[in-house]
């Protein structure tokens, strides 16, 4: 009887160990599946990061193009102002008046009432004949203000 009891204990221990090992194997498989799922999520996130990086590059290029366009536009405006001949255009007169402290209204290249009033005020202040026109004498004094702001 003692031998049978010993045999039963050995069989029980052996069976317990086998079930335990089977449980460890299935636990290992679950862990492997979880790891694979996490790796898949990492791959998806990396792809999203690459997409966002491409979007950032596109936005930077658009910003550069916009900045270059603005600089080009500003440079073309400077060319319009810089090309002063003996007879200035209305926009140049307006810019010079504005820089000299005489408000010609909106700088739009049109000889309106406010621009004429600003010319008259400039002429009065500089002891010129007051006619509201930017003639040779008026322009000779006014063109100094085209590039620098005084008032």
C-alpha atoms as an extended CHARMM CRD file, in Angstrom:
* protein
*
       151  EXT
         1         1  UNK       CA              0.0000000000        0.0000000000        0.0000000000  PROA      1               0.0000000000
         2         2  UNK       CA              2.8050000000        2.3000000000        0.7520000000  PROA      2               0.0000000000
         3         3  UNK       CA              4.1770000000        1.6840000000       -2.7530000000  PROA      3               0.0000000000
         4         4  UNK       CA              0.8420000000        2.5860000000       -4.3410000000  PROA      4               0.0000000000
         5         5  UNK       CA              0.6900000000        5.7600000000       -2.2980000000  PROA      5               0.0000000000
         6         6  UNK       CA              4.1860000000        6.6860000000       -3.3980000000  PROA      6               0.0000000000
         7         7  UNK       CA              3.2830000000        5.9520000000       -6.9830000000  PROA      7               0.0000000000
         8         8  UNK       CA              0.1750000000        8.1330000000       -6.7490000000  PROA      8               0.0000000000
         9         9  UNK       CA              2.1690000000       11.0080000000       -5.3050000000  PROA      9               0.0000000000
        10        10  UNK       CA              4.7510000000       10.7470000000       -8.0950000000  PROA      10              0.0000000000
        11        11  UNK       CA              2.0050000000       10.6210000000      -10.7120000000  PROA      11              0.0000000000
        12        12  UNK       CA              0.2700000000       13.6080000000       -9.0880000000  PROA      12              0.0000000000
        13        13  UNK       CA              3.4930000000       15.6500000000       -8.9910000000  PROA      13              0.0000000000
        14        14  UNK       CA              4.3030000000       14.6710000000      -12.5680000000  PROA      14              0.0000000000
        15        15  UNK       CA              0.8030000000       15.6620000000      -13.7500000000  PROA      15              0.0000000000
        16        16  UNK       CA              0.9880000000       18.9320000000      -11.8120000000  PROA      16              0.0000000000
        17        17  UNK       CA              4.3380000000       19.7830000000      -13.4510000000  PROA      17              0.0000000000
        18        18  UNK       CA              3.0060000000       19.0050000000      -16.9370000000  PROA      18              0.0000000000
        19        19  UNK       CA             -0.0620000000       21.2280000000      -16.4560000000  PROA      19              0.0000000000
        20        20  UNK       CA              2.1550000000       23.9490000000      -15.0890000000  PROA      20              0.0000000000
        21        21  UNK       CA              4.4440000000       23.7620000000      -18.1040000000  PROA      21              0.0000000000
        22        22  UNK       CA              1.4730000000       23.8780000000      -20.4490000000  PROA      22              0.0000000000
        23        23  UNK       CA              0.2010000000       26.9660000000      -18.6680000000  PROA      23              0.0000000000
        24        24  UNK       CA              3.5970000000       28.6460000000      -19.0380000000  PROA      24              0.0000000000
        25        25  UNK       CA              3.6250000000       27.8800000000      -22.7490000000  PROA      25              0.0000000000
        26        26  UNK       CA              0.1870000000       29.3930000000      -23.3090000000  PROA      26              0.0000000000
        27        27  UNK       CA              1.1790000000       32.3940000000      -21.1680000000  PROA      27              0.0000000000
        28        28  UNK       CA              4.2810000000       32.7940000000      -23.3560000000  PROA      28              0.0000000000
        29        29  UNK       CA              2.1190000000       32.7560000000      -26.4900000000  PROA      29              0.0000000000
        30        30  UNK       CA             -0.1490000000       35.4790000000      -25.0670000000  PROA      30              0.0000000000
        31        31  UNK       CA              2.8830000000       37.5420000000      -24.2570000000  PROA      31              0.0000000000
        32        32  UNK       CA              4.2230000000       37.0760000000      -27.7990000000  PROA      32              0.0000000000
        33        33  UNK       CA              0.8590000000       38.1780000000      -29.2220000000  PROA      33              0.0000000000
        34        34  UNK       CA              0.8490000000       41.2710000000      -27.0230000000  PROA      34              0.0000000000
        35        35  UNK       CA              4.3880000000       42.1390000000      -28.0970000000  PROA      35              0.0000000000
        36        36  UNK       CA              3.4430000000       41.7240000000      -31.7570000000  PROA      36              0.0000000000
        37        37  UNK       CA              0.4000000000       43.9770000000      -31.2410000000  PROA      37              0.0000000000
        38        38  UNK       CA              2.5930000000       46.6530000000      -29.6660000000  PROA      38              0.0000000000
        39        39  UNK       CA              5.0630000000       46.3940000000      -32.5590000000  PROA      39              0.0000000000
        40        40  UNK       CA              2.1870000000       46.9010000000      -35.0000000000  PROA      40              0.0000000000
        41        41  UNK       CA              1.0500000000       49.9920000000      -33.0970000000  PROA      41              0.0000000000
        42        42  UNK       CA              4.6150000000       51.3670000000      -33.1830000000  PROA      42              0.0000000000
        43        43  UNK       CA              4.7200000000       50.8400000000      -36.9550000000  PROA      43              0.0000000000
        44        44  UNK       CA              1.4500000000       52.7420000000      -37.3730000000  PROA      44              0.0000000000
        45        45  UNK       CA              2.7270000000       55.6160000000      -35.2050000000  PROA      45              0.0000000000
        46        46  UNK       CA              6.0050000000       55.7830000000      -37.1320000000  PROA      46              0.0000000000
        47        47  UNK       CA              4.0550000000       56.0150000000      -40.4000000000  PROA      47              0.0000000000
        48        48  UNK       CA              1.9590000000       58.8520000000      -38.9290000000  PROA      48              0.0000000000
        49        49  UNK       CA              5.1380000000       60.6610000000      -37.8370000000  PROA      49              0.0000000000
        50        50  UNK       CA              6.5560000000       60.3800000000      -41.3510000000  PROA      50              0.0000000000
        51        51  UNK       CA              3.3200000000       61.7950000000      -42.7450000000  PROA      51              0.0000000000
        52        52  UNK       CA              3.4530000000       64.7350000000      -40.3210000000  PROA      52              0.0000000000
        53        53  UNK       CA              7.1280000000       65.3220000000      -41.1990000000  PROA      53              0.0000000000
        54        54  UNK       CA              6.1650000000       65.5310000000      -44.8790000000  PROA      54              0.0000000000
        55        55  UNK       CA              3.3640000000       67.9370000000      -43.9910000000  PROA      55              0.0000000000
        56        56  UNK       CA              5.8180000000       70.1310000000      -42.0560000000  PROA      56              0.0000000000
        57        57  UNK       CA              8.2220000000       70.1550000000      -45.0060000000  PROA      57              0.0000000000
        58        58  UNK       CA              5.3660000000       71.2020000000      -47.3150000000  PROA      58              0.0000000000
        59        59  UNK       CA              4.3190000000       73.9950000000      -44.9610000000  PROA      59              0.0000000000
        60        60  UNK       CA              7.9030000000       75.2460000000      -44.6970000000  PROA      60              0.0000000000
        61        61  UNK       CA              8.1930000000       75.3250000000      -48.4840000000  PROA      61              0.0000000000
        62        62  UNK       CA              4.9160000000       77.2330000000      -48.7550000000  PROA      62              0.0000000000
        63        63  UNK       CA              6.1000000000       79.6920000000      -46.1110000000  PROA      63              0.0000000000
        64        64  UNK       CA              9.3730000000       80.2100000000      -47.9740000000  PROA      64              0.0000000000
        65        65  UNK       CA              7.5230000000       80.8230000000      -51.2270000000  PROA      65              0.0000000000
        66        66  UNK       CA              5.1450000000       83.2580000000      -49.5410000000  PROA      66              0.0000000000
        67        67  UNK       CA              8.0320000000       85.1260000000      -47.9320000000  PROA      67              0.0000000000
        68        68  UNK       CA              9.8990000000       85.2890000000      -51.2360000000  PROA      68              0.0000000000
        69        69  UNK       CA              6.7670000000       86.5680000000      -52.9870000000  PROA      69              0.0000000000
        70        70  UNK       CA              6.3170000000       89.2850000000      -50.3700000000  PROA      70              0.0000000000
        71        71  UNK       CA              9.9710000000       90.2990000000      -50.6350000000  PROA      71              0.0000000000
        72        72  UNK       CA              9.6890000000       90.3870000000      -54.4090000000  PROA      72              0.0000000000
        73        73  UNK       CA              6.5520000000       92.5240000000      -54.1760000000  PROA      73              0.0000000000
        74        74  UNK       CA              8.2640000000       94.8880000000      -51.7230000000  PROA      74              0.0000000000
        75        75  UNK       CA             11.2950000000       95.1040000000      -53.9960000000  PROA      75              0.0000000000
        76        76  UNK       CA              9.0990000000       95.9600000000      -56.9740000000  PROA      76              0.0000000000
        77        77  UNK       CA              7.4220000000       98.7240000000      -54.9450000000  PROA      77              0.0000000000
        78        78  UNK       CA             10.8510000000      100.0940000000      -54.0580000000  PROA      78              0.0000000000
        79        79  UNK       CA             11.7390000000      100.1200000000      -57.7490000000  PROA      79              0.0000000000
        80        80  UNK       CA              8.6460000000      102.1940000000      -58.4800000000  PROA      80              0.0000000000
        81        81  UNK       CA              9.6630000000      104.6700000000      -55.8000000000  PROA      81              0.0000000000
        82        82  UNK       CA             13.3830000000      104.5290000000      -56.6410000000  PROA      82              0.0000000000
        83        83  UNK       CA             12.9990000000      105.4460000000      -60.2960000000  PROA      83              0.0000000000
        84        84  UNK       CA             12.6010000000      109.1710000000      -59.7780000000  PROA      84              0.0000000000
        85        85  UNK       CA             12.9540000000      111.2130000000      -62.9010000000  PROA      85              0.0000000000
        86        86  UNK       CA             12.5780000000      114.9450000000      -63.2310000000  PROA      86              0.0000000000
        87        87  UNK       CA              8.8020000000      114.4760000000      -63.0550000000  PROA      87              0.0000000000
        88        88  UNK       CA              7.7380000000      112.2070000000      -60.1830000000  PROA      88              0.0000000000
        89        89  UNK       CA              4.5970000000      110.1290000000      -60.2890000000  PROA      89              0.0000000000
        90        90  UNK       CA              1.7650000000      110.7680000000      -57.8230000000  PROA      90              0.0000000000
        91        91  UNK       CA              2.6410000000      107.7850000000      -55.6460000000  PROA      91              0.0000000000
        92        92  UNK       CA              6.1870000000      109.1180000000      -55.1830000000  PROA      92              0.0000000000
        93        93  UNK       CA              4.8070000000      112.5340000000      -54.2560000000  PROA      93              0.0000000000
        94        94  UNK       CA              2.4360000000      110.9340000000      -51.7410000000  PROA      94              0.0000000000
        95        95  UNK       CA              5.2080000000      108.8550000000      -50.1430000000  PROA      95              0.0000000000
        96        96  UNK       CA              7.4800000000      111.9110000000      -49.8660000000  PROA      96              0.0000000000
        97        97  UNK       CA              4.6600000000      113.9790000000      -48.3420000000  PROA      97              0.0000000000
        98        98  UNK       CA              3.8570000000      111.2210000000      -45.8660000000  PROA      98              0.0000000000
        99        99  UNK       CA              7.5270000000      110.8970000000      -44.8640000000  PROA      99              0.0000000000
       100       100  UNK       CA              7.7750000000      114.6710000000      -44.4850000000  PROA      100             0.0000000000
       101       101  UNK       CA              4.8480000000      114.6610000000      -42.0700000000  PROA      101             0.0000000000
       102       102  UNK       CA              2.0870000000      115.9330000000      -44.3780000000  PROA      102             0.0000000000
       103       103  UNK       CA             -0.7920000000      113.4840000000      -44.6110000000  PROA      103             0.0000000000
       104       104  UNK       CA             -1.7720000000      112.9880000000      -48.2900000000  PROA      104             0.0000000000
       105       105  UNK       CA             -4.4790000000      110.4410000000      -47.4660000000  PROA      105             0.0000000000
       106       106  UNK       CA             -4.2660000000      106.9240000000      -48.8040000000  PROA      106             0.0000000000
       107       107  UNK       CA             -1.1570000000      106.3760000000      -50.9120000000  PROA      107             0.0000000000
       108       108  UNK       CA             -2.9310000000      105.1860000000      -54.0270000000  PROA      108             0.0000000000
       109       109  UNK       CA             -1.2530000000      107.0460000000      -56.8800000000  PROA      109             0.0000000000
       110       110  UNK       CA             -4.2130000000      109.4030000000      -57.4110000000  PROA      110             0.0000000000
       111       111  UNK       CA             -4.0330000000      113.1730000000      -57.1160000000  PROA      111             0.0000000000
       112       112  UNK       CA             -6.9950000000      113.6920000000      -54.8470000000  PROA      112             0.0000000000
       113       113  UNK       CA             -8.1130000000      116.5090000000      -52.5950000000  PROA      113             0.0000000000
       114       114  UNK       CA             -6.0400000000      115.3630000000      -49.5950000000  PROA      114             0.0000000000
       115       115  UNK       CA             -2.8780000000      115.0480000000      -51.6840000000  PROA      115             0.0000000000
       116       116  UNK       CA             -3.3360000000      118.5720000000      -53.0680000000  PROA      116             0.0000000000
       117       117  UNK       CA             -3.9380000000      119.9390000000      -49.5550000000  PROA      117             0.0000000000
       118       118  UNK       CA             -0.7860000000      118.2110000000      -48.3080000000  PROA      118             0.0000000000
       119       119  UNK       CA              1.2040000000      119.7750000000      -51.1830000000  PROA      119             0.0000000000
       120       120  UNK       CA             -0.2000000000      123.2120000000      -50.3050000000  PROA      120             0.0000000000
       121       121  UNK       CA              0.7320000000      122.7640000000      -46.6410000000  PROA      121             0.0000000000
       122       122  UNK       CA              4.2450000000      121.7050000000      -47.6530000000  PROA      122             0.0000000000
       123       123  UNK       CA              4.5570000000      124.6970000000      -49.9810000000  PROA      123             0.0000000000
       124       124  UNK       CA              3.3930000000      127.1180000000      -47.2620000000  PROA      124             0.0000000000
       125       125  UNK       CA              5.8590000000      125.6540000000      -44.7550000000  PROA      125             0.0000000000
       126       126  UNK       CA              8.7350000000      126.0140000000      -47.2330000000  PROA      126             0.0000000000
       127       127  UNK       CA              7.9010000000      129.5370000000      -48.4890000000  PROA      127             0.0000000000
       128       128  UNK       CA              7.0030000000      128.3730000000      -51.9980000000  PROA      128             0.0000000000
       129       129  UNK       CA              4.1870000000      129.6640000000      -54.1650000000  PROA      129             0.0000000000
       130       130  UNK       CA              1.0720000000      127.7900000000      -53.0030000000  PROA      130             0.0000000000
       131       131  UNK       CA             -0.6810000000      126.1990000000      -55.9800000000  PROA      131             0.0000000000
       132       132  UNK       CA             -1.2010000000      122.5790000000      -54.8580000000  PROA      132             0.0000000000
       133       133  UNK       CA              0.9730000000      121.2260000000      -57.6830000000  PROA      133             0.0000000000
       134       134  UNK       CA              4.3140000000      119.4930000000      -57.2670000000  PROA      134             0.0000000000
       135       135  UNK       CA              6.2830000000      121.6030000000      -59.7200000000  PROA      135             0.0000000000
       136       136  UNK       CA             10.0750000000      121.7310000000      -60.0960000000  PROA      136             0.0000000000
       137       137  UNK       CA             10.7160000000      123.8890000000      -57.0260000000  PROA      137             0.0000000000
       138       138  UNK       CA              8.3110000000      121.9510000000      -54.8240000000  PROA      138             0.0000000000
       139       139  UNK       CA              9.6830000000      118.5980000000      -55.9540000000  PROA      139             0.0000000000
       140       140  UNK       CA             13.2870000000      119.7480000000      -55.5090000000  PROA      140             0.0000000000
       141       141  UNK       CA             12.5830000000      120.1610000000      -51.7760000000  PROA      141             0.0000000000
       142       142  UNK       CA             10.0940000000      117.3280000000      -51.4160000000  PROA      142             0.0000000000
       143       143  UNK       CA             12.1500000000      114.5550000000      -53.0590000000  PROA      143             0.0000000000
       144       144  UNK       CA             14.5660000000      114.5500000000      -50.1110000000  PROA      144             0.0000000000
       145       145  UNK       CA             11.7820000000      112.9900000000      -48.0580000000  PROA      145             0.0000000000
       146       146  UNK       CA             11.1260000000      110.1810000000      -50.5120000000  PROA      146             0.0000000000
       147       147  UNK       CA             13.6480000000      107.8420000000      -48.8580000000  PROA      147             0.0000000000
       148       148  UNK       CA             13.7100000000      109.0510000000      -45.2690000000  PROA      148             0.0000000000
       149       149  UNK       CA             11.0340000000      109.6610000000      -42.7240000000  PROA      149             0.0000000000
       150       150  UNK       CA             11.4550000000      112.9480000000      -40.8550000000  PROA      150             0.0000000000
       151       151  UNK       CA              8.2500000000      113.6510000000      -38.9490000000  PROA      151             0.0000000000
